[in-house]
Amino acid sequence: MSEPKEQGSTKLWGGRFAEGTAASVEAFTASIQYDARLYRYDIMGSMVHARMLARQGLISGEERDAILAGLAGIRDEIEAGTFAFRPELEDIHMNIEKALTDRIGPAGAKLHTARSRNDQVALDMRLYLRDEGRELDRLLVTVQAAFVRLARRYLGVVMPGYTHLQRAQPVLLSHHLLAYYEMFGRDRDRIADWGRRMNVLPLGAAAMAGTGLPIDREWVAAELGFAAVSANSMDTVSDRDFVLELLFCLNLTQLHLSRLAEELVLWSSKEFEFVQIGDRYCTGSSIMPQKKNPDIPELIRGKSGRVTGALVSLLVTVKGLPLTYNRDLQEDKEPVFDALDTVKASLAITAELLANTVFDKDRLLRATHGGFMTATDLADYLVRRNMPFREAHGVVGRIVAHCQERGIELADMTLEEMQRFSDLIEADVFDVLSVQGSVNSRVSTGGTAQAQVEEALRRAEQQLGMV
């Protein structure tokens, strides 16, 4: 008698394999530990796919109904926490398909007609990221609104503006705050633009060449809210541009949060004392009882590294891949999931933090005194009297050097002293040397003059529906 054949693979894809998969391979290749979060989108896509198969006569109405009911039951179990995910089934797609087949029998095995896991996962990711894009926009709005509220509360408060972290010119605190409103507005625009580009149905590309079965991709696209269907099946299953582009958008958002965090760390220090962050959003020291540490901004700043790492990770993964699908693309999920979680958490805590931050108006104003912050105003004064700007720049530079030698500020000089440097200077020069006069002289569109800032603030409130 011949020896009995070793049992073959029990995988849903294992028909041509004589041996079962090694346990080490199953552990190495499984993705269910992180792609389980796609379950809702996998089931949503499968439900529409089943309805399309019935419309096209590829399965019966009874099979369609059994599939829909089975998928709904699996979804309910997952949401109730009673569904048993099986790592040996590799991913969310196979876990759901196997559970469906066990539940409803042969009809479940027909669900995979005219599709592959290659286009199925691309569909799940697009559906998932589309919802995540909406959530990102909502969180960005909450941060923008926090800046607008602060700008309204502190309208008229003057502070130093900085270049090279050196005091440069006086500005309104509200103007500084609204700079972040603009940054996060661009983040919203980028995500909206990305959303339009990624909103394309991949299902129907199958493994990489399309399918010979009579499917209706346009109907599926309409049912799932996609604006179009993908144009090339090979590109469809290998494309991860939409993930990379989102990761870039997330990087810019986290970068903006990190820049804000750096300012909050600086401004809450004893050296600046511009802000007080609420006690609930700070921590203490295990050894120094006097300490109040701005740990939340520091962590936001620190988390920028992991978001950048997510982008670099996927760039490196994709850079050498030939067409079409390769298993390397399984590595797209962990980076984008982690980056999304990080940025969303950072946005949410930032909105809370800003609502619990108080600015020291007197300290901000005092910080504008010293450092010759109205020197540019003096140069502009001379320009208005027909002196070429470069010449005016030199004159004011010499005046500043004179003040430094004497240990005085520009406004402390007498008119006679100033006139030794230029006979164009008259008694009205002192109007432009005041901090408030400097601020309100910046009337160009987008400038820091109060009238310009009030207009920008009204526009922001209207854009956010706050009025």
ABEGO torsion letter per residue (X at the ends): XBBBBBBBBABAAAAABABBBBAAAAAAABAAAAAAAAAAAAAAAAAAAAAAAAAAGABBAAAAAAAAAAAAAAAAAAAAGABBBBAAAGBAAAAAAAAAAAAAEAAAAAAABGBBAAAAAAAAAAAAAAAAAAAAAAAAAAAAAAAAAAAAAABGBBBBBBBGGBBABBBBAAAAAAAAAAAAAAAAAAAAAAAAAABBBABGAEAAAEBABBBBAAAAAAAAGBABBBABAAAAAABAAAAAAAAAAAAAAAAAAAAAAAAAAAAABAAAGABBBBAAABBBBAABAABBBBAAAAAAAAAAAAAAAAAAAAAAAAAABBOBBBAAAAAAAAAAAAAAAAAAAAAAAAAAAAAABBBBAAAAAAAABEGGAAAAAAAAAAAAAGBBAAAAAAAAAAAAAAAAAAGBBAAABBAAAAAAABAABBAAAAAAABAAAAAAABABBGBABAAAAAAAAAAAAAAAGAX
